[in-house]
Amino acid sequence: MRFRHRAVAGLTTLLLPLATLVALGAPAEAAPEAAPAATATYAKTQDWGNGFEGKWTVKNTGTTSISSWNVEWDFPSGTKVTSAWDATVTNSGNRWTAKNLGWNGTLAPGASVSFGFNGSGPGSPSNCSLNGASCDGGSVPGDNPPSAPGTPTASDITNTSAKLSWKAATDDKGVKNYDVLRDGSKVATVTGTTYADSGLTAGTDYSYTVQARDTADQTGPASGAVKVHTTGGTDPGPGPGDKVKLGYFTQWGVYGRNYHVKNIDTSASASKITHINYAFGNVQGGKCTIGDAYADYDKAYTADQSVDGKADTWDQPLRGNFNQLRKLKAKHPNLKVLWSFGGWTWSGGFTDAMKNPAAFAKSCHDLVEDPRWADVFDGIDLDWEYPNACGLTCDTSGPASMKNMMQAFRTEFGKDALVTAAITADGSSGGKIDAADYGGASQYADWYNVMTYDFFGGWAAKGPTAPHSPLTSYPGIPQDGFNSADAITKLKAKGVPAAKLLLGIGFYGRGWTGVTQKEPGGTATGAAPGTYEAGIEDYKVLKNSCPANGTIAGTAYAHCGNNWWSYDTPATVKSKMAWSKQQGLGGAFFWEFSGDTTNGELVSAINDGLK
């Protein structure tokens, strides 16, 4: 099994504070005394087909404080709130009421507060009232919010400044001005359709969006994002001929594993890699969707958990792993981050999505380039296991499916964004590499992450024991073609340039129990016990609990008691990096950070081996 996703369904809702959970079906409370000069604005922040996420923002536009707020609106029949946070939400029929909690009811002049909810159904709110008066900034009949402005274009970029321009938004009552947002935070409000930003840092990536405001102070949806890289500064990243050193970071690692983005920095690994793949986004309903909203962008980090030592606040626009990755990139400007979609568990959605590759690619681009986190990601990684073959589910899209997907994504993301894919390493005759046109697809990819691990494991309960990541074949190997060298050779023969192939390293071992034979090829009774899953264990555990006492085919193995494990050590990793360089490969990648030691032994071995 490769790239198994362990996030528990419904975890986001379960982790919401109990006091903020919605109480559905209760009668609406009476509205407090009306407070003038306040607005309530609604936005649909996510839509995943059978449900959506909505957000209301209450703003005090007056000159005196507001002590409480109460937002009411109508949903059409069939649309409802299913859970909520930062407000108490009730309903009476189709009329919904959201009342402040004890800690967020007071708003000073100019202050604002937001609350959110998950909902089901296709409808939008109407007949909005705030504290008994018109919402003004909400969905008010006869006064619609403005449209989204055109995506800005950037010009006159220097070390410290950039000029932006955009097409005007439209509004039924007239556009008053525009808010300019840099990396999700407002930096200016202008009346025209241009803005010159200054005071920037040389050699740095920025993301800009614009949203319009009408004469009633309603704000419309944000424009598309434009990325700006200021001139000067340090080298932005690896160039032609440089070796890629990439690691996967798993969103669910922040739970039981207690592994956070900060650990990439404190282990000294961040300075030794070039790229991070964030795993995973989901693929469902023909498009890319959020994998775990709580871990991705909502989890509040304390100061001791945060990359920069600063705690998240309740009202900041972006939290969670995405914000921590933003902070990591600020500390390590050369580091690039890609958002990986699919994986073993979530690959089943690719078959449906590939019925319309262009629409699939656009949905993924829209999500990756969402204005809230567009600056975090430098591209996308597609982990389809496997096109025109079987993994957890089987796909019969045909040999051209891989090429069609990569072409659609390159067209949608353009030449400057990174577009990569994690692919099979099954080099057997008639195996998974033969099932799809990986050669033809490679012209559209920056590189392939070749999953040269998990060839053998405890799923074959009786063995024979074998290294799960053999570099080469060896006498007695259980399956021809199941090794790194054969996979790389086959991919080259199919026309994939060597420089577009990254060798995969597993930061874990695979093992069996009931084994009496030290050398590979022994019989077993089942998968060896593991911390999180039978048959698999992190390197950081195995190096002490079952130290390696032999090597075969470039991979270490260990026999301790009744258990037999195979895994890579710093020594075998360095030998694999030497082989990678000899083959002219583009570098290496690994699955995944949390399996390494606290001082990043395996990452250091990759870095040292590729110098």
LINURGI-V368289 format. One record per run of one state. SS is the DSSP state (hx for helix, st for strand, lp for the rest). FROM is the first residue (numbers start at 1). LEN is the number of residues. Records with the same first field share a line. If there is no record, write none. Layout:
BEGIN
SS=FROM-LEN + FROM-LEN
END
This chain:
BEGIN
lp=1-10 + 15-3 + 21-17 + 48-4 + 61-5 + 67-3 + 75-5 + 86-2 + 93-2 + 100-7 + 108-4 + 121-5 + 131-2 + 135-5 + 141-2 + 144-9 + 156-6 + 166-9 + 183-2 + 191-3 + 198-7 + 215-4 + 220-6 + 230-14 + 255-6 + 267-3 + 273-2 + 285-2 + 290-3 + 299-21 + 332-4 + 347-2 + 369-10 + 384-6 + 391-3 + 395-6 + 414-4 + 424-8 + 436-2 + 445-2 + 451-12 + 464-20 + 494-4 + 507-1 + 514-9 + 524-2 + 528-5 + 534-2 + 546-4 + 553-2 + 561-2 + 568-2 + 583-4 + 592-1 + 596-5 + 610-2
hx=11-4 + 18-3 + 251-4 + 261-6 + 270-3 + 293-6 + 320-12 + 343-4 + 349-20 + 401-13 + 432-4 + 438-7 + 484-10 + 498-3 + 539-7 + 570-13 + 593-3 + 601-9
st=38-10 + 52-9 + 66-1 + 70-5 + 80-6 + 88-5 + 95-5 + 107-1 + 112-9 + 126-5 + 133-2 + 140-1 + 143-1 + 153-3 + 162-4 + 175-8 + 185-6 + 194-4 + 205-10 + 219-1 + 226-4 + 244-7 + 275-10 + 287-3 + 336-7 + 379-5 + 390-1 + 394-1 + 418-6 + 447-4 + 463-1 + 501-6 + 508-6 + 523-1 + 526-2 + 533-1 + 536-3 + 550-3 + 555-6 + 563-5 + 587-5
END
